[in-house]
Amino acid sequence: MEKKIINVGLIGHRFMGKAHSNAWSKIGMFFDAENKIVMKAICGLEEDEVKIMAGKFDWESYETSWEKTVGRKDIDIIDIAASTDVHKEIAVAAANEGKHIFCEKPLAVNLAGAREMLETVRKCGVKHQVGFNYRFAPAVMLAKKLIGEGKIGRIFHVRASFLQSWLIDPDVMFAWKIDKKVCGSGALGDIDSHIIDLARFLAGEFDSVMAMSKTFIKSRPVAGGGTADVEVDDSVVFTAEFKNGALGVFEASRFAQGHKNDLSVEINGERGSVKFYFERMNELHYYNAEDDAGTQGFRIIQASEEVHPYMRAWWPVGHIIGYEHTFIHELYEFTEAIAKGRQICPSFEDGVKCAQVAEAVEISCGRKAAVRVDEL
């Protein structure tokens, strides 16, 4: 049977635009997808740059106006990989045009914006997904399966961290990822959002948080001379209690010397534990407390067998995959959900719940007290 064509318009052409362009181009090559993906248009403000990207990544056309991209009748999906401050405006406009929407995290600069996006996509009846790509590492999916099967039993502890070091140099220029008007928050929205989502995905919903944050460098140089004040966090740490009674410890920093993109999450339960380190993303550490005495210990499972999620599409057993594959997996799932009319996960609802936890963390930093997530 001939596949239905689904046309994609991508807004954003730099780091995330590159990652998404690669992903869209690979879905049909490696997966038996229901739809045929057509990379119809890529959009960016700088015409010289976006024109080069369009040619390099085989987009049929390019635009320099997101409004024009969203309004095009030959586009079915709008993929938002632009800066956080424009997510809401683009998503609301796209939903009102009847487009399905994929949007990078965090969903918006604040909880109110995220909720408006969710309300709009629901009202318009379009499919929607938020870009929590780390969920789609096969080892994380395996952890989810083991937890769902009761292999670690009742969950007691969640500990997660996301550590980077790219902002330590005080001469790093003031840019949109440290401009509160554009990004909303610093490490909290940029990287903490990923481990908040992984904790929700693996361990359940948050009940309350208690947090503190720090801005280590208060001003940054700007292009053309002078400096700009930094009003976002450089590092955030918080504890949490989950609705199932588990306790959590979270740390996100862009000031952790020696760490480039170091995400980790560990879940401890009554019958076992699982640990995932993104820098060794093909491995899952699994401890089974019911192993024989004397041989107990964490075992390393290489998630590269055909039985592991997504791996059948890739290489022979033992041949590992990388960061870019997480984007392919999430966009494949998005298009399959559109084709089959099934539930999408993580949806904008997940984006809102993540934003709700993040806002509770931010409020807790100011109050220096615990904050109940459901009060927001």
C-alpha positions as a LaTeX table, in Angstrom:
\begin{tabular}{lrrr}
\hline
Residue & $x$ (\AA) & $y$ (\AA) & $z$ (\AA) \\
\hline
Met1 & 0.00 & 0.00 & 0.00 \\
Glu2 & 1.29 & 3.44 & $-0.88$ \\
Lys3 & 2.38 & 5.43 & 2.14 \\
Lys4 & 0.77 & 8.72 & 3.03 \\
Ile5 & 3.11 & 11.68 & 2.64 \\
Ile6 & 3.57 & 13.87 & 5.71 \\
Asn7 & 5.37 & 17.18 & 5.21 \\
Val8 & 7.57 & 18.70 & 7.90 \\
Gly9 & 8.47 & 22.32 & 8.57 \\
Leu10 & 11.37 & 22.84 & 10.97 \\
Ile11 & 11.84 & 26.15 & 12.79 \\
Gly12 & 15.42 & 26.49 & 14.00 \\
His13 & 18.59 & 25.72 & 12.08 \\
Arg14 & 21.52 & 25.62 & 14.49 \\
Phe15 & 22.38 & 22.94 & 17.10 \\
Met16 & 18.89 & 21.52 & 17.56 \\
Gly17 & 17.97 & 22.22 & 13.96 \\
Lys18 & 20.91 & 20.11 & 12.89 \\
Ala19 & 19.96 & 17.27 & 15.28 \\
His20 & 16.34 & 17.31 & 14.10 \\
Ser21 & 17.27 & 17.55 & 10.41 \\
Asn22 & 19.40 & 14.45 & 10.76 \\
Ala23 & 16.60 & 12.63 & 12.56 \\
Trp24 & 13.92 & 13.45 & 10.00 \\
Ser25 & 16.20 & 12.25 & 7.20 \\
Lys26 & 16.85 & 8.87 & 8.87 \\
Ile27 & 13.35 & 7.72 & 9.89 \\
Gly28 & 12.39 & 6.29 & 6.52 \\
Met29 & 15.87 & 4.87 & 5.93 \\
Phe30 & 15.91 & 2.66 & 9.03 \\
Phe31 & 12.32 & 2.27 & 10.24 \\
Asp32 & 9.32 & 0.78 & 8.46 \\
Ala33 & 7.31 & 3.93 & 9.12 \\
Glu34 & 3.62 & 4.26 & 8.31 \\
Asn35 & 4.12 & 7.65 & 6.63 \\
Lys36 & 6.64 & 8.90 & 4.11 \\
Ile37 & 8.43 & 11.88 & 5.65 \\
Val38 & 9.10 & 14.84 & 3.35 \\
Met39 & 11.44 & 17.54 & 4.65 \\
Lys40 & 9.47 & 20.41 & 3.15 \\
Ala41 & 10.97 & 23.58 & 4.69 \\
Ile42 & 13.51 & 24.75 & 7.25 \\
Cys43 & 13.22 & 28.20 & 8.83 \\
Gly44 & 15.81 & 30.49 & 10.37 \\
Leu45 & 16.29 & 34.23 & 10.77 \\
Glu46 & 19.71 & 34.39 & 9.08 \\
Glu47 & 19.06 & 33.75 & 5.39 \\
Asp48 & 22.68 & 32.97 & 4.46 \\
Glu49 & 22.91 & 30.32 & 7.19 \\
Val50 & 19.51 & 28.73 & 6.71 \\
Lys51 & 20.00 & 28.53 & 2.95 \\
Ile52 & 23.21 & 26.56 & 3.49 \\
Met53 & 21.47 & 24.28 & 6.01 \\
Ala54 & 18.59 & 23.66 & 3.61 \\
Gly55 & 21.02 & 22.46 & 0.96 \\
Lys56 & 23.24 & 20.51 & 3.32 \\
Phe57 & 20.39 & 18.57 & 4.92 \\
Asp58 & 18.18 & 18.19 & 1.84 \\
Trp59 & 15.27 & 20.39 & 2.83 \\
Glu60 & 13.15 & 21.21 & $-0.21$ \\
Ser61 & 12.97 & 24.92 & 0.65 \\
Tyr62 & 13.78 & 27.46 & 3.32 \\
Glu63 & 12.03 & 30.39 & 5.00 \\
Thr64 & 13.15 & 33.30 & 7.14 \\
Ser65 & 9.74 & 33.86 & 8.75 \\
Trp66 & 8.23 & 31.36 & 11.15 \\
Glu67 & 4.82 & 32.93 & 10.52 \\
Lys68 & 5.10 & 32.11 & 6.83 \\
Thr69 & 6.31 & 28.60 & 7.61 \\
Val70 & 3.39 & 27.92 & 9.95 \\
Gly71 & 0.92 & 29.29 & 7.41 \\
Arg72 & 2.09 & 27.13 & 4.51 \\
Lys73 & $-0.66$ & 24.79 & 3.32 \\
Asp74 & 1.87 & 22.18 & 2.17 \\
Ile75 & 3.16 & 21.52 & 5.73 \\
Asp76 & 1.56 & 19.04 & 8.15 \\
Ile77 & 4.00 & 19.09 & 11.09 \\
Ile78 & 5.70 & 22.06 & 12.70 \\
Asp79 & 8.88 & 21.12 & 14.53 \\
Ile80 & 9.94 & 23.88 & 16.93 \\
Ala81 & 13.69 & 23.92 & 17.64 \\
Ala82 & 14.01 & 27.67 & 18.16 \\
Ser83 & 14.79 & 29.57 & 21.39 \\
Thr84 & 12.42 & 29.02 & 24.30 \\
Asp85 & 10.86 & 32.49 & 24.25 \\
Val86 & 9.14 & 31.86 & 20.91 \\
His87 & 7.88 & 28.32 & 21.60 \\
Lys88 & 4.46 & 29.42 & 22.83 \\
Glu89 & 3.76 & 31.91 & 20.06 \\
Ile90 & 4.76 & 29.47 & 17.33 \\
Ala91 & 2.92 & 26.51 & 18.86 \\
Val92 & $-0.32$ & 28.45 & 19.36 \\
Ala93 & $-0.21$ & 29.74 & 15.78 \\
Ala94 & 0.61 & 26.28 & 14.41 \\
Ala95 & $-2.21$ & 24.62 & 16.36 \\
Asn96 & $-4.68$ & 27.18 & 15.06 \\
Glu97 & $-3.51$ & 26.30 & 11.54 \\
Gly98 & $-4.26$ & 22.63 & 12.26 \\
Lys99 & $-0.61$ & 21.54 & 12.31 \\
His100 & 0.72 & 18.73 & 14.46 \\
Ile101 & 3.48 & 20.07 & 16.70 \\
Phe102 & 6.76 & 18.76 & 18.01 \\
Cys103 & 8.42 & 21.23 & 20.41 \\
Glu104 & 11.79 & 21.14 & 22.10 \\
Lys105 & 12.00 & 21.39 & 25.87 \\
Pro106 & 11.39 & 23.33 & 28.02 \\
Leu107 & 7.93 & 23.84 & 26.62 \\
Ala108 & 7.85 & 27.57 & 27.48 \\
Val109 & 9.68 & 30.14 & 29.60 \\
Asn110 & 7.24 & 29.52 & 32.46 \\
Leu111 & 4.39 & 27.29 & 33.63 \\
Ala112 & 1.66 & 29.68 & 32.48 \\
Gly113 & 3.01 & 29.62 & 28.93 \\
Ala114 & 3.26 & 25.83 & 28.93 \\
Arg115 & $-0.33$ & 25.52 & 30.11 \\
Glu116 & $-1.54$ & 27.88 & 27.38 \\
Met117 & 0.22 & 25.71 & 24.79 \\
Leu118 & $-1.42$ & 22.56 & 26.14 \\
Glu119 & $-4.86$ & 24.18 & 26.25 \\
Thr120 & $-4.50$ & 25.33 & 22.63 \\
Val121 & $-3.40$ & 22.00 & 21.16 \\
Arg122 & $-6.22$ & 20.25 & 23.00 \\
Lys123 & $-8.77$ & 22.77 & 21.73 \\
Cys124 & $-7.50$ & 22.46 & 18.16 \\
Gly125 & $-7.30$ & 18.66 & 18.27 \\
Val126 & $-3.73$ & 18.40 & 16.92 \\
Lys127 & $-1.07$ & 15.89 & 17.93 \\
His128 & 1.71 & 17.22 & 20.15 \\
Gln129 & 4.99 & 16.00 & 21.61 \\
Val130 & 7.76 & 17.60 & 23.68 \\
Gly131 & 11.43 & 16.85 & 23.05 \\
Phe132 & 12.65 & 14.84 & 26.02 \\
Asn133 & 14.99 & 12.80 & 23.84 \\
Tyr134 & 16.88 & 11.02 & 26.64 \\
Arg135 & 13.80 & 8.88 & 27.28 \\
Phe136 & 14.47 & 7.26 & 23.93 \\
Ala137 & 17.86 & 5.73 & 24.69 \\
Pro138 & 17.26 & 1.95 & 24.55 \\
Ala139 & 18.90 & 1.52 & 27.97 \\
Val140 & 16.42 & 3.99 & 29.52 \\
Met141 & 13.54 & 2.19 & 27.86 \\
Leu142 & 14.90 & $-1.07$ & 29.29 \\
Ala143 & 15.01 & 0.50 & 32.76 \\
Lys144 & 11.38 & 1.55 & 32.31 \\
Lys145 & 10.47 & $-2.02$ & 31.34 \\
Leu146 & 12.24 & $-3.55$ & 34.35 \\
Ile147 & 10.59 & $-1.08$ & 36.74 \\
Gly148 & 7.19 & $-1.68$ & 35.12 \\
Glu149 & 7.61 & $-5.44$ & 35.54 \\
Gly150 & 8.30 & $-4.99$ & 39.25 \\
Lys151 & 11.92 & $-6.12$ & 38.97 \\
Ile152 & 13.12 & $-3.51$ & 41.48 \\
Gly153 & 9.92 & $-3.48$ & 43.55 \\
Arg154 & 8.75 & $-0.54$ & 45.60 \\
Ile155 & 10.85 & 2.53 & 44.82 \\
Phe156 & 12.68 & 4.18 & 47.71 \\
His157 & 15.20 & 6.56 & 46.15 \\
Val158 & 15.75 & 8.57 & 42.97 \\
Arg159 & 19.04 & 10.37 & 42.43 \\
Ala160 & 19.80 & 12.25 & 39.28 \\
Ser161 & 22.30 & 14.79 & 38.02 \\
Phe162 & 23.09 & 16.65 & 34.82 \\
Leu163 & 26.51 & 18.26 & 34.91 \\
Gln164 & 28.21 & 20.49 & 32.36 \\
Ser165 & 31.10 & 22.97 & 32.52 \\
Trp166 & 30.75 & 25.26 & 29.51 \\
Leu167 & 29.94 & 28.42 & 31.50 \\
Ile168 & 32.84 & 28.36 & 33.99 \\
Asp169 & 34.94 & 30.76 & 31.91 \\
Pro170 & 33.82 & 34.30 & 32.86 \\
Asp171 & 34.63 & 35.44 & 29.32 \\
Val172 & 31.87 & 33.30 & 27.79 \\
Met173 & 29.65 & 35.81 & 26.00 \\
Phe174 & 26.16 & 36.71 & 27.13 \\
Ala175 & 23.82 & 34.68 & 24.90 \\
Trp176 & 20.21 & 33.52 & 24.78 \\
Lys177 & 20.76 & 30.53 & 27.11 \\
Ile178 & 21.65 & 32.95 & 29.93 \\
Asp179 & 19.20 & 35.70 & 28.98 \\
Lys180 & 16.19 & 35.32 & 31.31 \\
Lys181 & 13.80 & 37.00 & 28.87 \\
Val182 & 14.65 & 34.38 & 26.24 \\
Cys183 & 15.31 & 31.18 & 28.20 \\
Gly184 & 13.24 & 31.68 & 31.36 \\
Ser185 & 15.81 & 30.00 & 33.60 \\
Gly186 & 19.38 & 28.71 & 33.43 \\
Ala187 & 20.44 & 25.18 & 34.34 \\
Leu188 & 16.93 & 24.58 & 35.67 \\
Gly189 & 15.15 & 24.77 & 32.31 \\
Asp190 & 18.10 & 23.84 & 30.14 \\
Ile191 & 19.28 & 20.57 & 31.71 \\
Asp192 & 17.38 & 20.01 & 34.97 \\
Ser193 & 14.23 & 19.61 & 32.87 \\
His194 & 15.68 & 16.43 & 31.36 \\
Ile195 & 16.33 & 14.72 & 34.69 \\
Ile196 & 12.98 & 15.90 & 36.09 \\
Asp197 & 11.34 & 14.24 & 33.10 \\
Leu198 & 13.38 & 11.04 & 33.45 \\
Ala199 & 12.43 & 10.85 & 37.13 \\
Arg200 & 8.74 & 11.23 & 36.27 \\
Phe201 & 9.08 & 8.68 & 33.47 \\
Leu202 & 10.80 & 6.06 & 35.62 \\
Ala203 & 9.61 & 6.70 & 39.17 \\
Gly204 & 6.31 & 8.59 & 39.09 \\
Glu205 & 4.91 & 12.00 & 39.95 \\
Phe206 & 6.51 & 14.57 & 42.25 \\
Asp207 & 4.73 & 15.63 & 45.44 \\
Ser208 & 7.02 & 18.34 & 46.86 \\
Val209 & 10.46 & 19.89 & 46.41 \\
Met210 & 12.96 & 21.86 & 48.47 \\
Ala211 & 15.64 & 23.71 & 46.52 \\
Met212 & 18.50 & 26.19 & 46.34 \\
Ser213 & 20.27 & 27.75 & 43.38 \\
Lys214 & 23.32 & 29.89 & 42.69 \\
Thr215 & 24.52 & 32.30 & 40.04 \\
Phe216 & 28.31 & 32.22 & 40.26 \\
Ile217 & 29.14 & 34.81 & 37.60 \\
Lys218 & 26.86 & 37.84 & 37.84 \\
Ser219 & 27.67 & 39.52 & 34.52 \\
Arg220 & 28.91 & 38.52 & 31.07 \\
Pro221 & 30.54 & 40.39 & 28.18 \\
Val222 & 28.28 & 41.33 & 25.28 \\
Ala223 & 29.11 & 41.74 & 21.60 \\
Gly224 & 30.28 & 45.26 & 20.85 \\
Gly225 & 31.57 & 45.88 & 24.36 \\
Gly226 & 30.19 & 46.23 & 27.86 \\
Thr227 & 28.52 & 43.61 & 30.02 \\
Ala228 & 25.03 & 42.31 & 30.78 \\
Asp229 & 23.70 & 41.12 & 34.14 \\
Val230 & 23.05 & 37.39 & 34.46 \\
Glu231 & 19.65 & 36.80 & 36.08 \\
Val232 & 19.39 & 33.02 & 35.68 \\
Asp233 & 20.80 & 30.21 & 37.79 \\
Asp234 & 24.13 & 28.56 & 37.04 \\
Ser235 & 23.45 & 25.63 & 39.35 \\
Val236 & 20.38 & 24.16 & 41.06 \\
Val237 & 20.14 & 21.44 & 43.69 \\
Phe238 & 16.92 & 20.13 & 45.19 \\
Thr239 & 15.43 & 17.31 & 47.15 \\
Ala240 & 12.03 & 15.86 & 46.36 \\
Glu241 & 9.34 & 13.60 & 47.70 \\
Phe242 & 7.32 & 11.59 & 45.20 \\
Lys243 & 3.66 & 10.73 & 45.49 \\
Asn244 & 4.60 & 7.08 & 45.94 \\
Gly245 & 6.71 & 7.99 & 48.99 \\
Ala246 & 10.13 & 7.81 & 47.32 \\
Leu247 & 12.77 & 10.45 & 48.07 \\
Gly248 & 14.83 & 12.17 & 45.37 \\
Val249 & 18.05 & 14.16 & 45.12 \\
Phe250 & 18.70 & 16.28 & 42.00 \\
Glu251 & 21.63 & 18.40 & 40.84 \\
Ala252 & 21.98 & 20.41 & 37.65 \\
Ser253 & 25.01 & 22.59 & 36.98 \\
Arg254 & 26.77 & 24.23 & 34.08 \\
Phe255 & 29.76 & 24.85 & 36.39 \\
Ala256 & 30.94 & 21.29 & 37.08 \\
Gln257 & 34.55 & 21.19 & 35.94 \\
Gly258 & 35.45 & 18.01 & 34.08 \\
His259 & 31.88 & 17.26 & 33.04 \\
Lys260 & 30.85 & 17.95 & 29.44 \\
Asn261 & 27.37 & 16.44 & 29.11 \\
Asp262 & 27.14 & 14.12 & 32.09 \\
Leu263 & 23.57 & 12.98 & 32.75 \\
Ser264 & 22.91 & 10.16 & 35.20 \\
Val265 & 19.88 & 8.72 & 36.95 \\
Glu266 & 19.61 & 5.95 & 39.54 \\
Ile267 & 16.50 & 4.30 & 40.98 \\
Asn268 & 16.75 & 2.20 & 44.16 \\
Gly269 & 13.95 & $-0.18$ & 45.09 \\
Glu270 & 13.22 & $-2.94$ & 47.59 \\
Arg271 & 14.19 & $-5.70$ & 45.14 \\
Gly272 & 16.89 & $-4.03$ & 43.09 \\
Ser273 & 18.30 & $-0.91$ & 41.46 \\
Val274 & 18.95 & 0.51 & 38.00 \\
Lys275 & 21.55 & 3.13 & 36.99 \\
Phe276 & 21.95 & 4.94 & 33.67 \\
Tyr277 & 24.92 & 7.11 & 32.66 \\
Phe278 & 24.44 & 8.98 & 29.42 \\
Glu279 & 28.16 & 9.08 & 28.70 \\
Arg280 & 27.86 & 5.28 & 28.40 \\
Met281 & 24.38 & 5.44 & 26.95 \\
Asn282 & 24.25 & 1.89 & 25.59 \\
Glu283 & 24.63 & 0.38 & 29.06 \\
Leu284 & 22.18 & $-0.15$ & 31.91 \\
His285 & 23.49 & $-1.07$ & 35.36 \\
Tyr286 & 21.08 & $-3.46$ & 37.06 \\
Tyr287 & 21.23 & $-4.89$ & 40.59 \\
Asn288 & 19.00 & $-7.80$ & 41.62 \\
Ala289 & 18.79 & $-8.27$ & 45.39 \\
Glu290 & 17.44 & $-11.79$ & 44.83 \\
Asp291 & 20.70 & $-13.01$ & 43.28 \\
Asp292 & 22.57 & $-15.63$ & 45.29 \\
Ala293 & 24.61 & $-14.40$ & 48.25 \\
Gly294 & 28.23 & $-13.98$ & 47.26 \\
Thr295 & 27.47 & $-13.17$ & 43.62 \\
Gln296 & 25.31 & $-10.12$ & 44.11 \\
Gly297 & 26.42 & $-6.90$ & 42.44 \\
Phe298 & 25.56 & $-4.49$ & 39.66 \\
Arg299 & 25.61 & $-6.17$ & 36.27 \\
Ile300 & 26.07 & $-4.19$ & 33.08 \\
Ile301 & 23.53 & $-4.92$ & 30.37 \\
Gln302 & 24.52 & $-3.66$ & 26.94 \\
Ala303 & 21.24 & $-2.59$ & 25.39 \\
Ser304 & 22.18 & $-3.51$ & 21.84 \\
Glu305 & 20.23 & $-6.74$ & 21.23 \\
Glu306 & 17.25 & $-7.02$ & 18.91 \\
Val307 & 15.00 & $-7.49$ & 21.96 \\
His308 & 15.92 & $-4.04$ & 23.25 \\
Pro309 & 13.75 & $-1.09$ & 22.18 \\
Tyr310 & 14.54 & 0.29 & 18.68 \\
Met311 & 17.68 & $-1.81$ & 18.21 \\
Arg312 & 16.13 & $-4.06$ & 15.57 \\
Ala313 & 16.20 & $-1.06$ & 13.23 \\
Trp314 & 19.93 & $-0.51$ & 13.57 \\
Trp315 & 23.02 & $-2.70$ & 13.55 \\
Pro316 & 24.00 & $-6.30$ & 14.41 \\
Val317 & 24.13 & $-7.27$ & 18.08 \\
Gly318 & 26.81 & $-5.40$ & 20.03 \\
His319 & 27.06 & $-2.49$ & 17.60 \\
Ile320 & 26.23 & 0.56 & 19.67 \\
Ile321 & 24.32 & 3.73 & 18.82 \\
Gly322 & 24.75 & 7.39 & 19.83 \\
Tyr323 & 23.15 & 10.66 & 20.92 \\
Glu324 & 21.71 & 11.39 & 17.49 \\
His325 & 19.66 & 8.19 & 17.58 \\
Thr326 & 17.57 & 9.43 & 20.51 \\
Phe327 & 16.18 & 12.16 & 18.25 \\
Ile328 & 15.43 & 9.67 & 15.48 \\
His329 & 13.55 & 7.47 & 17.93 \\
Glu330 & 11.43 & 10.27 & 19.37 \\
Leu331 & 10.47 & 11.71 & 15.98 \\
Tyr332 & 9.72 & 8.21 & 14.66 \\
Glu333 & 7.34 & 7.69 & 17.61 \\
Phe334 & 5.73 & 11.06 & 16.93 \\
Thr335 & 4.99 & 10.30 & 13.28 \\
Glu336 & 3.77 & 6.78 & 14.10 \\
Ala337 & 1.37 & 8.19 & 16.68 \\
Ile338 & 0.01 & 10.59 & 14.07 \\
Ala339 & $-0.40$ & 7.78 & 11.53 \\
Lys340 & $-2.05$ & 5.35 & 13.93 \\
Gly341 & $-4.02$ & 7.85 & 16.02 \\
Arg342 & $-2.46$ & 6.63 & 19.23 \\
Gln343 & $-1.46$ & 8.39 & 22.44 \\
Ile344 & 1.76 & 10.38 & 22.25 \\
Cys345 & 4.26 & 10.32 & 25.08 \\
Pro346 & 5.87 & 12.61 & 26.13 \\
Ser347 & 3.10 & 15.01 & 25.16 \\
Phe348 & 2.64 & 18.68 & 26.00 \\
Glu349 & 0.96 & 17.40 & 29.17 \\
Asp350 & 4.33 & 15.94 & 30.20 \\
Gly351 & 5.92 & 19.26 & 29.30 \\
Val352 & 3.47 & 21.05 & 31.60 \\
Lys353 & 4.11 & 18.64 & 34.46 \\
Cys354 & 7.85 & 19.17 & 34.08 \\
Ala355 & 7.30 & 22.95 & 34.05 \\
Gln356 & 5.18 & 22.60 & 37.18 \\
Val357 & 8.02 & 20.86 & 39.03 \\
Ala358 & 10.54 & 23.41 & 37.72 \\
Glu359 & 8.38 & 26.32 & 38.89 \\
Ala360 & 8.03 & 24.70 & 42.31 \\
Val361 & 11.84 & 24.43 & 42.44 \\
Glu362 & 12.22 & 28.09 & 41.50 \\
Ile363 & 9.70 & 29.19 & 44.14 \\
Ser364 & 11.40 & 27.02 & 46.74 \\
Cys365 & 14.74 & 28.66 & 45.97 \\
Gly366 & 13.19 & 32.03 & 46.82 \\
Arg367 & 11.24 & 30.92 & 49.88 \\
Lys368 & 13.96 & 28.60 & 51.21 \\
Ala369 & 11.16 & 26.21 & 52.07 \\
Ala370 & 9.43 & 23.15 & 50.66 \\
Val371 & 6.80 & 23.69 & 47.95 \\
Arg372 & 3.98 & 21.30 & 47.03 \\
Val373 & 3.94 & 20.79 & 43.27 \\
Asp374 & 0.16 & 20.42 & 42.98 \\
Glu375 & $-0.36$ & 23.85 & 44.59 \\
Leu376 & 0.82 & 25.50 & 41.36 \\
\hline
\end{tabular}
